[in-house]
Amino acid sequence: MTKKILSAALGLTVAGLLASGASAATLDDVKAKGFVQCGVSQGLPGFSNPDAQGNWTGIDVDLCKAVAAAVFGDASKVKFTPLSAKERFTALQSGEVDVLSRNTTWTMGRDTSLGLNFAGVNYYDGQGFMVRKSLGVKSALELSGASVCTNTGTTTELNVADYFRANKMEYEIVAFEKADEVVSAYDAGRCDVYTTDQSGLYAQRLKLTNPDEHVVLPEIISKEPLGPVVRQGDDQWFNIVKWTHFAMINAEELGVSKANAEEMKGSDNPEIKRLLGVEGEFGAAIGLSNDWAYQIVSQVGNYAEVFNANVGPDTPLAIARGTNALWSAGGLQYAPPIR
């Protein structure tokens, strides 16, 4: 090897290590401590929210439980670290958490400059606006001159700037680090508008003094593909988190649920056999037992079960599947096959 090639190779290696901040042993570390450390929000109903006893629920929480089920065969072997939008990436980069599952938008900048990898989209969202009904506003295009409450350190701030500038409207930003600070400020009348992902607006509206006095405007001003994030530099862990999400989508598509997972092991469908570990060595390929996906579905559920339990029509958020329906039902949720 010439000096020039050696130097380039070493440079790439050092650059890769600096960018990733990850060793290729996250699975070993997780097994050694006996649980998955998961970074979540500080409280967003439907996504990651603790009750009075400290029990966490939500779509993002269930993703973490599913990873624990895949790794340990026990969905309870997970601990949660509540993080603000500002501190979430640092916590993942530093190794404080093993996976970040915190209604986080996948963007090119985050994907390429932070040493992180997005492992899929577990909720397709878009940014919206909420106002008091008493304002009489029917469209976001009527918000010129408004004061706008939001979180600092988010894509939300950038999207607001783009939207108001593009529509030649004036506005004043009122930003806070913690989501509850934003909700409190809006509820107290310190701003005219609250903006965040539309799912977040429906969730945070539940915390307002008089939720029925507020309305979410129809405009969606951005693409907000939300999903779990891991450190770069550990393809095995990346694959585990990614395929945990895909397993839940494939399970829904194949009609495998919590209730029938055990029975479905006897199915004649080859796809179901591979999903549930009856045939093939797909778990072994990522360092897990071959019943990894069976453990996910039997303990946590398929994607539809997770969605409906946390944010669906029968919950206080009452969100329709919409773009989060399966591709076969007109939505965007689509998983590669296990084969």
Backbone hydrogen bonds, N-H to C=O, Kabsch-Sander energy under -0.5 kcal/mol:
donor,donor_aa,acceptor,acceptor_aa,energy
6,L,2,T,-2.9
7,S,3,K,-2.8
8,A,4,K,-2.1
9,A,5,I,-2.7
10,L,6,L,-2.7
11,G,7,S,-2.4
12,L,8,A,-2.4
13,T,9,A,-2.3
14,V,10,L,-2.8
15,A,11,G,-2.6
16,G,12,L,-2.6
17,L,13,T,-2.3
18,L,14,V,-2.6
19,A,15,A,-2.5
20,S,16,G,-2.3
21,G,17,L,-2.2
29,D,25,A,-2.4
30,V,26,T,-2.9
31,K,27,L,-2.6
32,A,28,D,-2.3
33,K,29,D,-1.9
34,G,30,V,-1.7
35,F,30,V,-1.1
36,V,77,K,-1.9
38,C,36,V,-0.7
38,C,79,K,-3.2
39,G,99,V,-2.9
40,V,81,T,-2.2
44,L,48,S,-2.9
47,F,44,L,-2.4
48,S,44,L,-2.0
49,N,57,T,-2.2
51,D,55,N,-1.8
54,G,51,D,-2.0
56,W,54,G,-0.5
57,T,49,N,-1.9
59,I,46,G,-2.4
60,D,47,F,-1.0
61,V,47,F,-1.5
62,D,58,G,-2.6
63,L,59,I,-1.5
64,C,60,D,-1.5
65,K,61,V,-2.4
66,A,62,D,-2.3
67,V,63,L,-1.9
68,A,64,C,-2.1
69,A,65,K,-2.4
70,A,66,A,-2.3
71,V,67,V,-2.4
72,F,68,A,-3.1
73,G,68,A,-0.6
73,G,69,A,-1.5
74,D,68,A,-1.0
77,K,74,D,-1.7
78,V,76,S,-2.2
79,K,36,V,-2.8
81,T,38,C,-2.9
83,L,40,V,-2.7
85,A,177,E,-0.7
88,R,84,S,-1.3
91,A,87,E,-2.0
92,L,88,R,-1.5
93,Q,89,F,-3.0
94,S,90,T,-2.4
95,G,92,L,-1.0
96,E,91,A,-1.5
97,V,91,A,-1.3
98,D,37,Q,-2.8
99,V,37,Q,-1.3
100,L,229,V,-2.7
101,S,39,G,-2.8
101,S,99,V,-0.6
106,W,225,P,-2.7
107,T,105,T,-0.7
111,D,107,T,-2.0
112,T,108,M,-1.7
113,S,109,G,-2.1
114,L,110,R,-0.8
116,L,110,R,-0.5
117,N,230,V,-3.1
119,A,228,P,-2.8
122,N,120,G,-0.5
122,N,226,L,-1.5
123,Y,226,L,-1.6
125,D,123,Y,-0.6
125,D,224,E,-1.6
128,G,196,T,-2.7
130,M,194,Y,-2.3
131,V,215,V,-2.3
132,R,192,D,-0.6
133,K,213,E,-2.8
135,L,132,R,-1.7
136,G,133,K,-1.6
142,E,139,S,-1.8
143,L,140,A,-1.5
145,G,170,E,-3.7
146,A,143,L,-2.2
146,A,170,E,-0.6
148,V,172,E,-3.5
149,C,193,V,-3.4
150,T,174,V,-1.8
152,T,176,F,-2.5
154,T,151,N,-0.5
158,L,154,T,-0.8
159,N,155,T,-2.6
160,V,156,T,-2.3
161,A,157,E,-1.9
162,D,158,L,-2.2
163,Y,159,N,-2.7
164,F,160,V,-2.7
165,R,161,A,-2.0
166,A,162,D,-2.6
167,N,163,Y,-1.6
168,K,165,R,-1.5
169,M,164,F,-3.1
172,E,146,A,-2.2
174,V,148,V,-3.2
176,F,150,T,-1.9
181,E,178,K,-0.6
182,V,178,K,-1.5
183,V,179,A,-2.3
184,S,180,D,-2.4
185,A,181,E,-2.3
186,Y,182,V,-2.5
187,D,183,V,-2.8
188,A,184,S,-1.9
189,G,186,Y,-1.4
190,R,185,A,-2.7
192,D,147,S,-1.4
193,V,147,S,-2.0
194,Y,130,M,-2.4
195,T,149,C,-2.2
196,T,128,G,-0.9
198,Q,126,G,-3.1
201,L,197,D,-1.8
202,Y,198,Q,-1.9
203,A,199,S,-1.9
204,Q,200,G,-3.3
205,R,201,L,-2.0
206,L,202,Y,-0.6
206,L,203,A,-0.9
207,K,204,Q,-1.7
208,L,205,R,-1.3
213,E,210,N,-2.2
214,H,211,P,-1.6
215,V,131,V,-2.8
217,L,129,F,-2.7
217,L,215,V,-0.6
221,I,127,Q,-2.3
224,E,125,D,-2.7
224,E,222,S,-0.5
226,L,123,Y,-2.7
226,L,224,E,-0.8
227,G,104,T,-2.0
229,V,100,L,-2.5
230,V,117,N,-2.7
232,Q,115,G,-2.6
234,D,231,R,-0.6
238,F,234,D,-2.1
239,N,235,D,-2.7
240,I,236,Q,-2.1
241,V,237,W,-2.4
242,K,238,F,-2.4
243,W,239,N,-2.8
244,T,240,I,-1.5
245,H,241,V,-1.6
246,F,242,K,-2.0
247,A,243,W,-2.2
248,M,244,T,-1.4
249,I,245,H,-1.5
250,N,246,F,-2.9
251,A,247,A,-2.3
252,E,248,M,-1.8
253,E,249,I,-2.3
254,L,250,N,-2.1
255,G,251,A,-0.6
255,G,252,E,-1.2
256,V,251,A,-2.9
257,S,255,G,-0.5
261,A,257,S,-1.3
264,M,260,N,-2.8
265,K,261,A,-0.6
265,K,262,E,-1.0
266,G,263,E,-1.8
267,S,264,M,-1.9
273,K,269,N,-2.2
274,R,270,P,-2.3
275,L,271,E,-2.3
276,L,272,I,-2.4
277,G,274,R,-0.8
278,V,273,K,-2.1
279,E,273,K,-1.4
285,A,281,E,-1.2
286,I,283,G,-1.7
287,G,284,A,-1.3
288,L,283,G,-2.9
292,W,289,S,-1.5
295,Q,291,D,-2.4
296,I,292,W,-1.6
297,V,293,A,-2.6
298,S,294,Y,-2.8
299,Q,295,Q,-1.5
300,V,296,I,-2.9
301,G,296,I,-1.4
303,Y,248,M,-2.2
306,V,302,N,-2.1
307,F,303,Y,-2.8
308,N,304,A,-3.0
309,A,305,E,-2.0
310,N,306,V,-1.3
311,V,307,F,-2.8
312,G,307,F,-1.3
315,T,312,G,-2.1
318,A,312,G,-0.9
319,I,311,V,-2.9
324,N,321,R,-2.8
325,A,322,G,-1.8
327,W,333,Q,-2.5
329,A,326,L,-2.0
330,G,327,W,-1.4
331,G,326,L,-2.6
332,L,323,T,-3.0
333,Q,325,A,-2.1
334,Y,332,L,-0.5
339,R,337,P,-0.9
